[in-house]
Amino acid sequence: MFYNDKKELLFVGKARKLRQRIKKHFEDTVSPIKMHRNEVTKIDVCVVEGPVHREIYETFIINELKAKYNVDKVFFKMKSE
């Protein structure tokens, strides 16, 4: 879970190889947070056993905490400004 300095959740992802995945988010040109890397000030890790549980937990966190840059798996609507 990637957070900014205001403690807002920016992005949620899952990985089997955490170091490689985080590195990819900061170097890759297709990462969902590629335009917002400079906003990330904190990364939290949560270990969840089992692929089904990981998928459910990721989707739950994205929707419950309203992750700003997760565009798939979103079941809430953002208000237009």
PEVENBEL-V520584 format. One record per backbone hydrogen bond with DSSP energy under -0.5 kcal/mol. CO is the residue of the C=O (numbers start at 1). NH is the residue of the N-H. Records with the same first field share a line. If there is no record, write none. Layout:
BEGIN
CO = NH / NH
END
This chain:
BEGIN
1 = 44
2 = 10 / 11
3 = 41 / 42
4 = 7
8 = 4 / 10
9 = 68
10 = 69
11 = 2
16 = 18
17 = 21
18 = 22
19 = 23
20 = 24
21 = 25
22 = 26
23 = 27
24 = 27 / 28
31 = 34
33 = 36
36 = 39 / 40
37 = 40
42 = 3
46 = 48
50 = 54
51 = 55
52 = 56
53 = 57
54 = 58
55 = 59
56 = 60
57 = 61
58 = 62
59 = 63
60 = 64
61 = 65
62 = 67
67 = 70
69 = 71
73 = 75
END
